[in-house]
Amino acid sequence: MKLAHLPEGTTDWSTMPVALIPGASGSAQDRVHRVGDVQLRVVESVAGYLADHWCSKGHVLYVIAGKLAVEHQNTQPDRTLSAGMSWYVPDDDGTPHRVRSDSGGTISILD
């Protein structure tokens, strides 16, 4: 990711529209702000959420509240994250992944 030609700005997340993301189990709420080629998101998942797909897109993820696990499609171990922790992966490199949150949580994602 290169943040070239990105204008300085702010985002008031309370004014961003909310989209419901149904999971394989549970659901999450997604707020998205696109700035050029960059996407900023705040995702709030309910307890028991499991993403309904494997993803190979690159992300930088920061856990604001709660706890979650990043599962991998192969035998690579899960990455367990709690508030204050980050996880990152490049585009199309490595194992497809998905998020599981047994107790719910809020994350910020840059992709």
C-alpha positions in Angstrom: 0.0 0.0 0.0 1.3 3.4 -0.9 -0.5 6.4 0.6 0.5 8.8 -2.3 -1.9 11.5 -3.3 -3.9 11.0 -0.1 -5.5 14.3 1.1 -5.4 15.1 4.7 -8.7 14.6 6.3 -10.9 13.5 9.2 -13.7 11.0 9.6 -16.6 11.3 12.0 -17.5 7.6 12.3 -20.8 8.4 14.0 -22.0 9.9 10.7 -20.9 7.0 8.4 -23.6 4.6 7.1 -23.7 1.2 8.7 -23.8 -2.0 6.6 -24.8 -5.3 8.2 -22.3 -8.1 7.4 -23.9 -11.5 7.9 -21.4 -14.2 8.9 -21.3 -17.9 8.7 -22.5 -17.4 12.3 -23.4 -14.1 13.9 -23.1 -10.7 12.2 -21.0 -7.5 12.2 -21.7 -3.9 11.4 -19.3 -2.2 9.0 -18.7 1.5 8.5 -16.5 2.4 5.5 -14.8 5.6 4.3 -13.0 5.4 1.0 -10.2 7.9 0.3 -8.7 7.3 -3.2 -7.4 3.8 -3.3 -7.5 3.4 0.5 -10.4 2.1 2.5 -10.8 2.8 6.2 -13.3 0.7 8.1 -14.6 0.3 11.6 -16.2 -3.1 12.2 -18.2 -4.1 15.3 -18.9 -7.8 15.6 -21.4 -9.5 17.9 -20.4 -12.5 20.1 -20.2 -15.6 18.1 -19.3 -13.9 14.8 -17.4 -16.0 12.2 -16.7 -14.4 8.7 -18.5 -16.3 5.9 -15.5 -16.3 3.5 -11.8 -16.6 3.3 -9.9 -13.5 2.3 -6.6 -13.0 0.6 -6.7 -9.2 0.6 -4.0 -7.2 2.5 -5.1 -5.5 5.8 -3.8 -3.6 8.7 -6.1 -4.3 11.6 -6.2 -2.7 15.1 -8.4 -4.0 17.9 -10.2 -1.1 19.6 -12.3 -3.2 22.0 -12.9 -6.9 22.7 -11.1 -9.9 21.4 -10.9 -11.8 18.1 -9.0 -14.5 16.3 -7.6 -14.5 12.8 -8.0 -18.0 11.4 -6.0 -19.3 8.5 -7.2 -21.7 5.8 -4.1 -23.9 6.1 -2.5 -25.3 9.2 -1.0 -22.0 10.3 -2.0 -21.3 13.9 -4.8 -18.8 14.7 -3.7 -15.3 15.8 -5.5 -14.2 18.9 -5.8 -10.4 19.4 -7.2 -8.3 22.2 -7.7 -4.6 22.6 -4.6 -2.6 21.8 -3.1 -5.2 19.4 -2.6 -5.1 15.6 -2.3 -7.7 12.9 -1.3 -7.1 9.3 -0.9 -9.1 6.1 0.0 -8.1 2.5 -2.2 -8.4 -0.5 -2.4 -11.8 -2.2 0.5 -13.2 -0.2 0.3 -16.0 2.3 -2.7 -18.0 3.5 -6.3 -16.9 3.1 -7.7 -15.8 6.4 -11.0 -14.9 8.2 -12.0 -13.4 11.5 -13.8 -15.1 14.4 -15.0 -13.3 17.5 -16.4 -15.5 20.3 -17.1 -12.6 22.6 -17.5 -9.7 20.2 -15.3 -6.7 19.5 -14.6 -3.6 17.5 -11.7 -3.2 15.1 -10.3 -0.6 12.8 -9.1 -1.8 9.4 -7.0 -0.1 6.7 -7.0 -1.8 3.3 
